[in-house]
């Protein structure tokens, strides 16, 4: 058993500490789910309704008003984008604010604070899996078949979550000293959806922008997830680079946040 304290730990020691306290993740996940759906009539059904409602708005405006065309049925194009975008935005926003939301708990007991981030990501992953099942059903309904490699779409959840967590670690540490960051973060997240091909294809943009934007991890990972349901070939190179960058961001953010844990109690 590794003893956890407020002294500065090495990076490898910090990883081991998180592993020792992994059971807390499940406790926090159950708590967050209960809080999320407390006193609601539909409960987990909202996890189905919300992405469908959001996709319906995009479909009406961009397909019927702007008449955007895509290779696959537009509803599948948009719904796949909404699923991945929700994982990214939910993980980033909820994890970034987890320190401030759990101040009393942090003051009462010692545990690696990054556990709070992982629990938020686990809740987002649960929503994403439900969305994935809906995506499978919608694909079968609109196309009548699935490509043999559609199961690989689940693999894209992990680099998306890792990238989101990496950013949230950076944001959370900076927010310990500058709380204004948490106020402007939702605005920047909402703004960034316009630079992400959630409701429009990358081919809608000039080629010089496509070459640059595809390397942004959110775009590359989303594109890979979407292509896993499409009956056509896609390039693994930009997707691989995007995923690799997402993993690097996670490791950097994890280390950056871990080095500041001993100062949390003084700043909260």
N, C-alpha and C positions, 0 to 999 in steps of 0.2 A: 504494500500500500504506500503510495507516494503522499507525503505530507504537503499540503498546500498552505502557503503563507503569503504575506504581502511583499516579500523580498523579490528582487529581480531574478528571474529564471532564465536559463539558456533557452534557445528556441526548441531544441529537442526535448528538454525537460518540460517545457510548456505544452508540447504536443502530448507527452505522456500523461501530464496532469489532466488534460482534456479527456483523454481516453479513460482514465480512472473514474472520472465523474460522468461518464456517458449515460448512466442510468437516469441522471437528472434531466436529460434531454426528453425522455419519454414522459416524465412527470410534468415538465413544462408544456409539452405538446398537448397532453390531455387537459391541462389547465387552460391553455389558450383556446382550444376547440370549445370547451364548455363556456368560456367567456364570450367567444365569438357568436355562438348560437343560443346563448341564454335568453330565455323568455321569447323565443321566436317560434312561430307556429310550424314553419316548414323545415327548420333546422338545416341539415346538409343539402336539402333540395336547392337552397339558395346558391350553392356551389355550381349547380347546373344552370339555374335561371340567369345568373349574372353574366357569364360569358356569352350566352345565347342572345340576351337582350342587347349587349354591347355590339355583338356581331351584326345584329339586325339593323341597328342604327347605321353602322358603316356600310352595310349592303345597300340600304335604301339611298343613302346620300352619294356614295361613290360609284355604284353600279347603275342606278337609275337616273341620277342627276348628272354626274360627270361621265357616265358610260365608260368606266375603266374596264378593259378587257384583260383576261388572264387565260393561260393555257388550261388550267384546271377549273372546274366550276367555282365561281367567285365565292360562294358560301364556304367552300372548303379552304380556299385561299385565305379568306378573312378569319375564319374560325381558328385555323392553325396559328395565325399570327397573334390572335387574342390570347390563346392559351399560353404561348411562350412569353408574350408581353406581360401577362398577369403574374407569371412566375418571377420574372425579372423585377417588376415594379413593386410587387408585394414583399418579396424578400428584401429588397433594398430599403424600402420605407420602414417596414416593421422592424427589421434588424437594427437599422440606424438609430431608432428611437427606443430600443429595448433597455438601454442603461437608464435613461431618464424615467421610463415607465416602471422600473423595478428598483428604485432607489431604496425603499424600505427593506426589501428582501436582501439587497446587497449589503446593507448596513448590519443586518442581523446574522448573516452566516457567510462563511468563506467558501467560495467555489470559483472555478475559472469563469469569468464573466462571458467569455466567448460561447459558453454553453447556451446562453440566452439567444445568441444569434442563430446557432444551429437549430434550436427548437422552432424559431420563426420560419427558417428555411424548410423544415420538415412539414410544417402546416401548409406552406405554399406548394410543396411537392405533392401532398395529399390532394389538394385542389387540382393540381396539374394532372395527376393520374386519372381523376374523374373526368377531366376534360379530354384526356387521351382516349378514354373509352368512348366518349361521345364522338370524337373525331373518327374513330374506327367505324362506328355505326353510320355516321353521315357519309363517309367515303363509300361504304357498301351501298347505301341508299342511292347516292347520286351517280356512281360509276359502275356499280355492280361487281367490282373486283378490287382486290388489294395487291400491290406489288409484294413479291416474296420478302423484300427487305424492309417492310413497314415496321417490323418489330425494332429495328435499329433506331427508330425515332425516339424511343425511350432513353437511349444513350445520350441524346442531346440535352436532356434535363440536367445532367450533372455539371457540365461546363457552364450552363446558364446559371445554375445556382451558385457555383463556385465564384463566377465572375461577380454576381450580385453580392455575395457575402464579402468578397474582397473589397468592393467599393464601400460596403456598409461599415467594415472595420475601419477604413480610412476616415469616413465621415463621422463615425461614433467617437473616435479618439479626438478629432478636431473639435467636435461638438462639446466635449467635456470642458473645453476652455472658451469656445465661441458658440453659445447656444443659438445664435442667429442662423447658423447653418441648417439646423433642423426646421426652421421656419421657411427658408427659401428652397429646401430640398424638394418638397412636393411640386413646386412650380417648375423646377428644372426637369423633373421626371416627366411631368405632363408635356412639357415642351419637346422633350427628346423623342416622343413617339412620332413626331413629324419627320424625324430623320431616320426612322426605322420603317422598313417595308411591311408594316402590319396590314394596311389596307390598300397599298399600291405596290406593283411589282418593281423591282430594281430597273427593269428595262424602261420604265417610265422616265428615268433620269438620263442625262448625258453620260456617255461612256467614261469620261474622265472622272465623273463623280462616282460611278459604279465601282471602278477600280480602287477607289479610296474607301468608300463606305462599306464595301463587303468585308474589309478587314476589321471593322468595328465588331468586337465579339458578339454583341447582341444580334447584329444583322447576320453575321456568318452562321451563328448557331441556329437562329430562327430559319434561315434559308435551308439549312441542312435538315431541320425537323420537317419543314414543309415538303421538301423534295423526297423525303422518305415515304410520303403517301402518294407521290405523283408517278405516273407510268412513263418516266423519261430519265435520261441519264443526267448526272450533275457532277461538277468538279469537286473533288475532295480537298484540293490544295487550299483554297481560301478558307474553307470550313475548318480544316485542320489547323491553319494558322490562327484563326479566330479562337478556336478552342484552346490552343496552347497559350495564347495571350491571356485568356480568361483564367487559366490555372495559375499563370505567373502573377496576375493581379490578386488572386486569392492568397497565395503564399506571402506576397508582399504585404497585403493588408493584415493578414493574420499575425505576422511578425511585428508589424508597426503597432498594432493594437496591444499585443501581448507585452511589449516593452513598456507600456504605460499603465498597466494594471495596478502597479504598486502605488500610483498616484491618484487612483480613483476615489478612495475614501477621503482624501484631503480636498477634493474638488466638488464632491457631491453635496 
